[in-house]
Amino acid sequence: MSDHSAGSPHHDTAAPGADGGGDAAHTVDAAGRAFRQLLRGLRVWDVELPSFDPEAAPAEPLPLFRQWLREAAEAGQPEPHTMALATADAAGNPSVRTVMLHDADERGWHFGSHRGSRKGRELAARPRAALDFYWPAVGRQVRVGGAVTEAGPKESAADLHRRSTGALAAALVGRQSEVLGSVEELARASEAAWERARREPEAPVPSWTLYVLEPDEVEFFQGDARRRHVRLNYRRSGRAGTGGWERELLWP
Ligand SMILES: Cc1cc2nc3c(=O)[nH]c(=O)nc-3n(C[C@H](O)[C@H](O)[C@H](O)COP(=O)(O)O)c2cc1C
């Protein structure tokens, strides 16, 4: 199913490579046209989608999140434990990247990274973040936002050392987000890191940090073929008898 109607004609003038004269902003070359055609041909919500009854949703978001991640995995969604992590610098400029979810429990959503990376520096300056999961196999999206804390060196090390040799080797390479001089430089550092990770599975990586995002908002979005998408938002509340959370539906 696609929402795209035909593009406006003045954005589609046949002037390939027009770079001098004319209004360059209004010209689209052959590559641009082919790209737009490709985009128009792509579909979303083109699979059998599950239904979601928000009335039957639990009082807290965590059990529903765990259920949805399991259902995404069972529906064949590749890498359902990857998520977009958005942070902002001290001036409020946002940045986003993909990271892996290491756990989700009563404390929050856990992920690991280097403290000195761009995201690590941004989290130090502004310890708040947002996460986004999108699982096309089930037409579902989950957004999580809240305060981020560091789990501490012991727990961070334990989390890293529970993971694969490759994960340890990657962490040992370090210098994440610094400018790299050449691919050869990375190859040498990576070779040495793999060798050390195999020899020393408990090798320390002091910059590696386990972060925990404690949510104050979690939104569940169930896509619907007729575009009657269901959005259920949980907001943390101090009110008694709500399980600590308020629930509300949102217009899609
Ligand atoms: C599927 C996937 C999983 C990733 N998982 C992580 C991760 O768990 N931790 C991490 O630091 N970077 C991970 N990365 C790399 C980040 O997307 C990013 O390139 C890196 O963390 C540097 O980001 P920054 O410069 O904004 O700090 C992953 C990338 C992909 C594509």
The ligand as a Gaussian input file, in Angstrom:
#p B3LYP/6-31G(d) Opt

LIG

0 1
 C       22.669000      -3.037000      13.739000
 C       23.612000      -2.107000      14.448000
 C       23.850000      -2.290000      15.809000
 C       24.715000      -1.427000      16.487000
 N       24.877000      -1.575000      17.823000
 C       25.662000      -0.704000      18.507000
 C       25.745000      -0.780000      19.933000
 O       25.097000      -1.606000      20.590000
 N       26.565000       0.116000      20.554000
 C       27.277000       1.056000      19.864000
 O       28.023000       1.823000      20.505000
 N       27.193000       1.173000      18.528000
 C       26.395000       0.310000      17.827000
 N       26.277000       0.427000      16.465000
 C       27.019000       1.523000      15.780000
 C       26.249000       2.842000      15.941000
 O       25.140000       2.884000      15.051000
 C       27.137000       4.071000      15.689000
 O       27.717000       3.997000      14.409000
 C       28.246000       4.196000      16.727000
 O       27.793000       3.848000      18.012000
 C       28.805000       5.621000      16.772000
 O       27.767000       6.520000      17.049000
 P       28.041000       8.020000      17.586000
 O       29.189000       8.543000      16.781000
 O       26.776000       8.763000      17.367000
 O       28.391000       7.908000      19.060000
 C       25.400000      -0.396000      15.778000
 C       25.141000      -0.214000      14.412000
 C       24.247000      -1.047000      13.765000
 C       23.975000      -0.804000      12.300000

